[in-house]
Amino acid sequence: MAKPAVDINALSKSERLGLIEELWESLDAEHDVPISSAQRDELKARAEALKAGTLEMLDLGDVLDAIRSRRV
């Protein structure tokens, strides 16, 4: 990977977040990551459930706590 032309450490947090946003938006996941038709259908169903308000949402902290409690 080439070295960026900008000194990232010299940027403010706001500028770095803006850069991250630009990088993220430059990725076109639909074309860059191949997914099966079953995966596409599942994503569509989840998006529809989210819009309808029927998708069960979990708090990230609760999920991480549950994962950590399973470690041996």
The first five atom37 places (N, CA, C, CB, O) and aatype in JSON, in Angstrom:
{
  "aatype": [12, 0, 11, 14, 0, 19, 3, 9, 2, 0, 10, 15, 11, 15, 6, 1, 10, 7, 10, 9, 6, 6, 10, 17, 6, 15, 10, 3, 0, 6, 8, 3, 19, 14, 9, 15, 15, 0, 5, 1, 3, 6, 10, 11, 0, 1, 0, 6, 0, 10, 11, 0, 7, 16, 10, 6, 12, 10, 3, 10, 7, 3, 19, 10, 3, 0, 9, 1, 15, 1, 1, 19],
  "atom_mask": [
    [1, 1, 1, 1, 1],
    [1, 1, 1, 1, 1],
    [1, 1, 1, 1, 1],
    [1, 1, 1, 1, 1],
    [1, 1, 1, 1, 1],
    [1, 1, 1, 1, 1],
    [1, 1, 1, 1, 1],
    [1, 1, 1, 1, 1],
    [1, 1, 1, 1, 1],
    [1, 1, 1, 1, 1],
    [1, 1, 1, 1, 1],
    [1, 1, 1, 1, 1],
    [1, 1, 1, 1, 1],
    [1, 1, 1, 1, 1],
    [1, 1, 1, 1, 1],
    [1, 1, 1, 1, 1],
    [1, 1, 1, 1, 1],
    [1, 1, 1, 0, 1],
    [1, 1, 1, 1, 1],
    [1, 1, 1, 1, 1],
    [1, 1, 1, 1, 1],
    [1, 1, 1, 1, 1],
    [1, 1, 1, 1, 1],
    [1, 1, 1, 1, 1],
    [1, 1, 1, 1, 1],
    [1, 1, 1, 1, 1],
    [1, 1, 1, 1, 1],
    [1, 1, 1, 1, 1],
    [1, 1, 1, 1, 1],
    [1, 1, 1, 1, 1],
    [1, 1, 1, 1, 1],
    [1, 1, 1, 1, 1],
    [1, 1, 1, 1, 1],
    [1, 1, 1, 1, 1],
    [1, 1, 1, 1, 1],
    [1, 1, 1, 1, 1],
    [1, 1, 1, 1, 1],
    [1, 1, 1, 1, 1],
    [1, 1, 1, 1, 1],
    [1, 1, 1, 1, 1],
    [1, 1, 1, 1, 1],
    [1, 1, 1, 1, 1],
    [1, 1, 1, 1, 1],
    [1, 1, 1, 1, 1],
    [1, 1, 1, 1, 1],
    [1, 1, 1, 1, 1],
    [1, 1, 1, 1, 1],
    [1, 1, 1, 1, 1],
    [1, 1, 1, 1, 1],
    [1, 1, 1, 1, 1],
    [1, 1, 1, 1, 1],
    [1, 1, 1, 1, 1],
    [1, 1, 1, 0, 1],
    [1, 1, 1, 1, 1],
    [1, 1, 1, 1, 1],
    [1, 1, 1, 1, 1],
    [1, 1, 1, 1, 1],
    [1, 1, 1, 1, 1],
    [1, 1, 1, 1, 1],
    [1, 1, 1, 1, 1],
    [1, 1, 1, 0, 1],
    [1, 1, 1, 1, 1],
    [1, 1, 1, 1, 1],
    [1, 1, 1, 1, 1],
    [1, 1, 1, 1, 1],
    [1, 1, 1, 1, 1],
    [1, 1, 1, 1, 1],
    [1, 1, 1, 1, 1],
    [1, 1, 1, 1, 1],
    [1, 1, 1, 1, 1],
    [1, 1, 1, 1, 1],
    [1, 1, 1, 1, 1]
  ],
  "atom_positions": [
    [[0.85, -1.17, 0.0], [0.0, 0.0, 0.0], [0.89, 1.24, 0.0], [-0.96, 0.0, 1.22], [1.89, 1.3, 0.71]],
    [[0.52, 2.19, -0.79], [1.3, 3.43, -0.9], [1.1, 4.29, 0.34], [0.9, 4.21, -2.16], [0.04, 4.25, 0.97]],
    [[2.1, 5.04, 0.67], [2.05, 5.97, 1.81], [1.14, 7.14, 1.43], [3.48, 6.48, 2.2], [1.28, 7.68, 0.34]],
    [[0.2, 7.53, 2.32], [-0.68, 8.66, 1.98], [0.1, 9.95, 1.81], [-1.75, 8.84, 3.07], [1.15, 10.14, 2.43]],
    [[-0.4, 10.82, 0.96], [0.26, 12.1, 0.7], [0.05, 13.08, 1.86], [-0.27, 12.71, -0.6], [0.69, 14.13, 1.91]],
    [[-0.84, 12.73, 2.78], [-1.17, 13.61, 3.9], [-0.63, 12.98, 5.19], [-2.71, 13.84, 4.0], [-0.7, 11.76, 5.36]],
    [[-0.08, 13.8, 6.08], [0.34, 13.32, 7.39], [-0.92, 13.17, 8.24], [1.38, 14.3, 8.07], [-1.45, 14.14, 8.77]],
    [[-1.39, 11.95, 8.36], [-2.65, 11.67, 9.05], [-2.6, 12.16, 10.49], [-2.96, 10.17, 9.02], [-3.6, 12.66, 11.01]],
    [[-1.46, 12.01, 11.14], [-1.35, 12.42, 12.53], [-1.47, 13.93, 12.72], [-0.04, 11.95, 13.1], [-1.74, 14.4, 13.82]],
    [[-1.27, 14.69, 11.66], [-1.38, 16.14, 11.74], [-2.83, 16.61, 11.6], [-0.52, 16.79, 10.66], [-3.13, 17.78, 11.83]],
    [[-3.73, 15.7, 11.21], [-5.14, 16.06, 11.03], [-5.86, 16.07, 12.37], [-5.83, 15.09, 10.06], [-5.51, 15.33, 13.29]],
    [[-6.87, 16.91, 12.48], [-7.72, 16.92, 13.67], [-8.6, 15.67, 13.66], [-8.59, 18.22, 13.74], [-8.71, 14.99, 12.63]],
    [[-9.21, 15.37, 14.79], [-10.12, 14.21, 14.85], [-11.24, 14.37, 13.83], [-10.72, 14.04, 16.27], [-11.63, 13.41, 13.16]],
    [[-11.76, 15.57, 13.72], [-12.84, 15.83, 12.77], [-12.38, 15.57, 11.34], [-13.34, 17.26, 12.91], [-13.11, 14.98, 10.54]],
    [[-11.17, 16.0, 11.02], [-10.65, 15.79, 9.67], [-10.4, 14.3, 9.4], [-9.34, 16.59, 9.47], [-10.67, 13.81, 8.31]],
    [[-9.89, 13.59, 10.4], [-9.66, 12.15, 10.23], [-10.98, 11.41, 10.06], [-8.89, 11.57, 11.44], [-11.07, 10.49, 9.25]],
    [[-12.0, 11.8, 10.83], [-13.31, 11.17, 10.67], [-13.88, 11.45, 9.28], [-14.29, 11.68, 11.75], [-14.49, 10.57, 8.67]],
    [[-13.67, 12.66, 8.79], [-14.12, 12.99, 7.43], [-13.42, 12.14, 6.4], [0.0, 0.0, 0.0], [-14.02, 11.7, 5.42]],
    [[-12.13, 11.91, 6.62], [-11.35, 11.07, 5.7], [-11.86, 9.62, 5.75], [-9.85, 11.12, 6.07], [-11.99, 8.97, 4.71]],
    [[-12.13, 9.14, 6.94], [-12.67, 7.78, 7.08], [-14.0, 7.68, 6.34], [-12.86, 7.41, 8.57], [-14.25, 6.7, 5.63]],
    [[-14.84, 8.69, 6.5], [-16.14, 8.68, 5.82], [-15.96, 8.65, 4.3], [-16.96, 9.91, 6.23], [-16.66, 7.92, 3.6]],
    [[-15.03, 9.45, 3.8], [-14.78, 9.46, 2.35], [-14.29, 8.1, 1.87], [-13.75, 10.54, 1.99], [-14.72, 7.61, 0.83]],
    [[-13.39, 7.48, 2.64], [-12.88, 6.16, 2.27], [-14.0, 5.14, 2.28], [-11.76, 5.72, 3.23], [-14.13, 4.33, 1.36]],
    [[-14.83, 5.18, 3.33], [-15.92, 4.21, 3.45], [-16.89, 4.35, 2.28], [-16.67, 4.41, 4.8], [-17.3, 3.36, 1.68]],
    [[-17.24, 5.59, 1.96], [-18.18, 5.82, 0.87], [-17.59, 5.45, -0.49], [-18.63, 7.28, 0.87], [-18.32, 5.2, -1.44]],
    [[-16.26, 5.42, -0.58], [-15.64, 5.07, -1.85], [-15.72, 3.56, -2.12], [-14.19, 5.52, -1.86], [-15.5, 3.11, -3.25]],
    [[-16.03, 2.81, -1.08], [-16.17, 1.37, -1.26], [-17.59, 1.05, -1.7], [-15.82, 0.61, 0.05], [-18.55, 1.43, -1.05]],
    [[-17.7, 0.37, -2.78], [-19.02, -0.03, -3.28], [-19.18, -1.51, -2.97], [-19.18, 0.26, -4.82], [-18.85, -2.36, -3.79]],
    [[-19.68, -1.79, -1.78], [-19.75, -3.17, -1.29], [-20.53, -4.09, -2.22], [-20.37, -3.2, 0.08], [-20.22, -5.27, -2.34]],
    [[-21.53, -3.56, -2.87], [-22.35, -4.41, -3.75], [-21.5, -5.0, -4.87], [-23.52, -3.61, -4.33], [-21.77, -6.11, -5.33]],
    [[-20.5, -4.26, -5.31], [-19.68, -4.74, -6.41], [-18.35, -5.33, -5.96], [-19.43, -3.62, -7.37], [-17.77, -6.15, -6.67]],
    [[-17.86, -4.91, -4.8], [-16.55, -5.36, -4.35], [-16.57, -6.7, -3.63], [-15.96, -4.33, -3.45], [-15.58, -7.43, -3.67]],
    [[-17.67, -7.02, -2.99], [-17.76, -8.25, -2.21], [-18.84, -9.13, -2.82], [-18.05, -7.95, -0.72], [-20.02, -8.81, -2.76]],
    [[-18.42, -10.25, -3.39], [-19.44, -11.13, -3.98], [-20.28, -11.79, -2.89], [-18.77, -12.2, -4.87], [-19.74, -12.3, -1.91]],
    [[-21.59, -11.76, -3.07], [-22.48, -12.44, -2.14], [-23.44, -13.31, -2.92], [-23.24, -11.43, -1.25], [-23.75, -13.04, -4.08]],
    [[-23.91, -14.35, -2.26], [-24.83, -15.27, -2.92], [-26.23, -14.66, -2.96], [-24.86, -16.64, -2.2], [-26.5, -13.67, -2.29]],
    [[-27.1, -15.25, -3.74], [-28.48, -14.76, -3.81], [-29.17, -14.95, -2.46], [-29.27, -15.49, -4.92], [-30.01, -14.14, -2.08]],
    [[-28.82, -16.02, -1.73], [-29.39, -16.24, -0.39], [-28.95, -15.13, 0.57], [-28.97, -17.63, 0.15], [-29.75, -14.66, 1.37]],
    [[-27.68, -14.73, 0.48], [-27.2, -13.65, 1.33], [-27.89, -12.34, 0.97], [-25.68, -13.5, 1.2], [-28.27, -11.56, 1.85]],
    [[-28.05, -12.09, -0.33], [-28.73, -10.88, -0.78], [-30.18, -10.85, -0.28], [-28.69, -10.79, -2.33], [-30.67, -9.81, 0.15]],
    [[-30.85, -12.0, -0.34], [-32.23, -12.09, 0.15], [-32.29, -11.83, 1.65], [-32.82, -13.47, -0.16], [-33.21, -11.15, 2.12]],
    [[-31.33, -12.36, 2.39], [-31.3, -12.16, 3.85], [-31.07, -10.68, 4.17], [-30.19, -13.03, 4.5], [-31.73, -10.13, 5.06]],
    [[-30.15, -10.05, 3.47], [-29.9, -8.62, 3.69], [-31.15, -7.79, 3.38], [-28.73, -8.15, 2.83], [-31.47, -6.85, 4.11]],
    [[-31.84, -8.14, 2.3], [-33.05, -7.43, 1.93], [-34.13, -7.61, 3.0], [-33.57, -7.92, 0.56], [-34.81, -6.65, 3.37]],
    [[-34.27, -8.83, 3.51], [-35.27, -9.1, 4.54], [-34.95, -8.32, 5.82], [-35.34, -10.6, 4.84], [-35.85, -7.78, 6.46]],
    [[-33.67, -8.27, 6.18], [-33.28, -7.53, 7.39], [-33.51, -6.04, 7.22], [-31.81, -7.79, 7.73], [-33.96, -5.37, 8.16]],
    [[-33.21, -5.5, 6.05], [-33.43, -4.08, 5.79], [-34.92, -3.75, 5.87], [-32.86, -3.68, 4.42], [-35.3, -2.71, 6.41]],
    [[-35.75, -4.62, 5.33], [-37.2, -4.41, 5.38], [-37.71, -4.49, 6.81], [-37.93, -5.44, 4.5], [-38.57, -3.7, 7.21]],
    [[-37.19, -5.45, 7.59], [-37.59, -5.57, 8.99], [-37.16, -4.34, 9.79], [-37.0, -6.84, 9.62], [-37.88, -3.89, 10.68]],
    [[-36.0, -3.81, 9.48], [-35.52, -2.61, 10.15], [-36.44, -1.43, 9.86], [-34.07, -2.28, 9.72], [-36.83, -0.69, 10.76]],
    [[-36.8, -1.27, 8.58], [-37.71, -0.18, 8.2], [-39.08, -0.34, 8.84], [-37.85, -0.12, 6.7], [-39.72, 0.65, 9.2]],
    [[-39.53, -1.59, 8.99], [-40.85, -1.86, 9.56], [-40.84, -1.78, 11.09], [-41.34, -3.23, 9.13], [-41.89, -1.77, 11.72]],
    [[-39.65, -1.72, 11.67], [-39.55, -1.66, 13.13], [-39.72, -2.99, 13.8], [0.0, 0.0, 0.0], [-39.99, -3.06, 15.0]],
    [[-39.57, -4.07, 13.05], [-39.76, -5.41, 13.62], [-38.45, -6.16, 13.84], [-40.66, -6.23, 12.73], [-38.46, -7.3, 14.3]],
    [[-37.34, -5.53, 13.51], [-36.04, -6.17, 13.67], [-35.6, -6.04, 15.12], [-35.0, -5.55, 12.71], [-35.59, -4.93, 15.67]],
    [[-35.23, -7.15, 15.74], [-34.75, -7.1, 17.12], [-33.36, -6.5, 17.13], [-34.75, -8.52, 17.76], [-32.45, -6.98, 16.46]],
    [[-33.21, -5.44, 17.9], [-31.92, -4.75, 18.0], [-31.28, -5.11, 19.32], [-32.09, -3.21, 17.86], [-31.95, -5.17, 20.35]],
    [[-29.99, -5.35, 19.3], [-29.26, -5.7, 20.51], [-28.24, -4.61, 20.81], [-28.57, -7.07, 20.36], [-27.63, -4.06, 19.89]],
    [[-28.05, -4.31, 22.07], [-27.05, -3.35, 22.5], [-25.67, -3.98, 22.36], [-27.31, -2.9, 23.96], [-25.46, -5.1, 22.81]],
    [[-24.74, -3.27, 21.75], [-23.4, -3.81, 21.53], [-22.75, -4.23, 22.84], [-22.53, -2.78, 20.82], [-22.11, -5.28, 22.9]],
    [[-22.89, -3.43, 23.88], [-22.31, -3.78, 25.17], [-22.83, -5.1, 25.7], [0.0, 0.0, 0.0], [-22.07, -5.91, 26.23]],
    [[-24.14, -5.33, 25.54], [-24.73, -6.6, 25.98], [-24.18, -7.78, 25.17], [-26.26, -6.55, 25.86], [-23.91, -8.85, 25.71]],
    [[-24.03, -7.57, 23.88], [-23.5, -8.63, 23.02], [-22.07, -8.95, 23.41], [-23.57, -8.21, 21.52], [-21.71, -10.12, 23.53]],
    [[-21.25, -7.93, 23.6], [-19.85, -8.16, 23.98], [-19.75, -8.84, 25.34], [-19.09, -6.84, 24.01], [-18.92, -9.72, 25.53]],
    [[-20.6, -8.42, 26.29], [-20.61, -9.08, 27.6], [-20.95, -10.55, 27.47], [-21.6, -8.39, 28.54], [-20.34, -11.39, 28.13]],
    [[-21.94, -10.87, 26.63], [-22.34, -12.26, 26.44], [-21.2, -13.07, 25.82], [-23.6, -12.35, 25.55], [-20.96, -14.21, 26.21]],
    [[-20.51, -12.48, 24.85], [-19.37, -13.17, 24.22], [-18.26, -13.39, 25.22], [-18.85, -12.36, 23.01], [-17.69, -14.49, 25.3]],
    [[-17.94, -12.37, 25.99], [-16.86, -12.48, 26.97], [-17.18, -13.51, 28.05], [-16.59, -11.12, 27.62], [-16.28, -14.2, 28.53]],
    [[-18.43, -13.62, 28.43], [-18.8, -14.57, 29.48], [-18.7, -16.01, 29.02], [-20.2, -14.3, 29.96], [-18.68, -16.92, 29.85]],
    [[-18.64, -16.24, 27.72], [-18.53, -17.6, 27.17], [-17.1, -18.08, 27.06], [-19.18, -17.67, 25.82], [-16.86, -19.27, 26.85]],
    [[-16.15, -17.18, 27.2], [-14.74, -17.56, 27.09], [-14.34, -18.44, 28.26], [-13.83, -16.31, 27.03], [-14.79, -18.24, 29.39]],
    [[-13.51, -19.41, 27.96], [-13.04, -20.31, 29.01], [-11.59, -20.02, 29.32], [-13.22, -21.78, 28.6], [-11.0, -20.67, 30.19]]
  ]
}
